[in-house]
């Protein structure tokens, strides 16, 4: 059973991550002209989690080429996010917002909430 300070810590961490840290995955859907070297732009994952929050994120290595390919229309199927606890304390819950540059018909961005754990 969790003690009151542990519960407060988990709730504060979840709130801090949910509000103060927005994870923005930048899906560069527009393709720019190739540079003089001949390289095309790639879809990128932009990590906006503050350095003091003990979480690390990355696209799963096996899925990264399909995710980065701008010509891959099924890139969302190739998107797998790895979230790692980099701290020395357990994380019981977190909340991330995945904000893309994709837009709905009304112009709003496509946003995916990511939940882990239990908030109790």
C-alpha positions in Angstrom: 0.0 0.0 0.0 1.3 3.4 -0.9 1.9 6.0 1.8 0.5 9.5 1.5 3.9 11.0 0.5 4.2 8.4 -2.3 0.7 9.1 -3.5 1.4 12.8 -3.6 4.7 12.2 -5.5 2.9 10.0 -8.1 0.1 12.5 -8.5 2.5 15.4 -8.7 4.7 13.6 -11.3 1.6 12.7 -13.4 0.4 16.3 -13.2 3.8 17.7 -14.0 4.3 15.4 -17.0 0.7 16.0 -18.2 0.8 19.8 -17.9 4.3 21.0 -18.0 5.6 18.5 -20.5 4.0 18.2 -23.8 5.5 15.6 -26.1 5.4 16.9 -29.6 6.0 14.5 -32.4 6.6 16.6 -35.4 5.4 14.8 -38.5 6.9 16.7 -41.3 4.2 16.0 -43.9 5.5 18.5 -46.4 8.5 17.5 -48.4 11.0 20.1 -49.2 13.3 20.2 -52.1 16.3 17.9 -51.8 19.5 19.7 -50.6 22.6 19.9 -52.8 23.8 16.7 -51.2 20.7 14.9 -52.3 19.2 14.2 -48.8 15.5 14.4 -48.3 13.8 15.5 -45.1 12.7 12.9 -42.6 9.8 12.7 -40.2 11.2 13.5 -36.7 10.2 13.0 -33.1 10.7 16.1 -31.1 11.2 15.5 -27.4 9.9 18.4 -25.3 10.1 16.6 -21.9 12.1 18.8 -19.5 15.5 17.4 -18.5 14.6 17.2 -14.8 11.8 14.7 -15.6 13.2 11.1 -15.4 11.7 9.9 -18.7 13.4 9.2 -22.0 11.6 8.6 -25.2 12.5 7.3 -28.7 11.0 5.6 -31.6 11.6 1.9 -31.5 14.7 1.0 -33.5 13.1 -1.6 -35.7 10.2 0.8 -36.6 12.3 3.9 -37.1 13.0 3.6 -40.9 9.2 3.3 -41.6 8.3 6.1 -39.3 10.9 8.5 -40.7 10.1 7.8 -44.4 8.0 10.8 -45.7 6.7 8.6 -48.6 5.3 6.0 -46.2 1.6 6.6 -46.0 1.3 4.0 -43.3 3.9 5.6 -41.1 1.5 5.6 -38.1 1.6 1.7 -38.2 5.3 1.9 -37.9 5.3 4.3 -35.0 6.2 2.6 -31.7 7.3 4.8 -28.8 9.7 3.6 -26.2 9.4 5.4 -22.8 12.2 4.6 -20.3 12.4 5.6 -16.6 15.8 7.2 -16.3 15.4 7.9 -12.6 16.1 5.7 -9.5 12.5 5.8 -8.3 9.6 3.8 -9.8 7.1 5.7 -12.0 3.5 4.5 -11.3 1.8 6.6 -13.9 2.4 9.3 -16.5 0.4 11.2 -19.1 1.9 12.4 -22.4 0.3 14.4 -25.3 1.5 13.4 -28.7 0.9 16.4 -31.0 1.3 15.9 -34.7 1.4 18.3 -37.6 -1.4 16.4 -39.2 -4.6 18.4 -39.4 -8.3 17.4 -39.3 -10.7 18.8 -41.8 -11.5 21.8 -39.5 -7.8 22.7 -39.2 -7.2 21.4 -35.7 -4.0 19.3 -35.2 -4.3 15.6 -34.6 -3.5 14.9 -30.9 -3.0 11.5 -29.2 -3.1 11.2 -25.4 -0.8 8.5 -24.0 -1.5 7.2 -20.6 0.4 4.7 -18.5 -0.4 3.2 -15.1 -3.1 4.0 -12.6 -3.7 7.4 -11.2 -4.8 6.3 -7.7 
